[in-house]
Amino acid sequence: MFIDTHAHLTDSAFEGRADQIISHAKECGVEKIITSGAGFTSSLAAAEFASKYDGVFCTIGIYPENIYELDDNVCDKMREIAAGSKVVGIGEIGLQYTEDAPERSVQKAGFLRQIELAKELGLPIVIHCRDAIGDMIELLKQNKQLLSNGGTFHCFSGSEESAKEIIKLGLHISIGGVSTFKNAQRLRDTLAKVPLEHMLLETDCPYLAPHPYRGQTNTPSYIPTIAENLAKIKGVTVEKVAEVTTENARRLFGI
């Protein structure tokens, strides 16, 4: 059995096809899926979606590009949403230092506020980090006391050094379709050295479909393809990857 720990099932790419997507995933051995919010509206949608489907859970949070949404009112509403039994984490939240991204100081303050919320609610965090790994790791080190419920770096594509720092913080590394790309040999070399006990599987669907489906709409049914690639990298069986990553996800998210 597999668990897709990061998907966006409320994306318009899946409109009108939710039943089909979830059913096909289960046929492929993906028994549970965590769908993620990236802003207040999408977090509401994720929570509502998860409530309707067996085996679907959600995380809620304000993504860096939407960080100006975060205020006292939104935090209060997120507390209310998190009371639902299908909410298993706060995310995706983090830092993004791309051109035209919100002011870095605002991103950092918003991220810190949300990891404080996760600590208060007893939930793990799901971290989005793009072009900001140095600041992210430093910020997490400074606030390690807030990480007692764990968390994961979603869609990890960093260096071996970054992976080591993340593991030292007691966090997981989530592996998606990028690890299968032909130009991702450096990432594969890094993953070869990361203990499987610190890894999760994800699709980030509908984005980042794995090779040989790159460029197509990604779905949770591609998790086995990602797992097969990871098994080759680690020199273990696909069954071992499924067993360990599923147990990691169950333990982290309480599902």
Beta strands, then each sheet from edge to edge (+ up, - down):
strand 1: 2-7
strand 2: 30-36
strand 3: 56-60
strand 4: 87-96
strand 5: 125-130
strand 6: 151-153
strand 7: 172-175
strand 8: 199-201
sheet 1: 1+ 2+ 3+ 4+ 5+ 6+ 7+ 8+
end
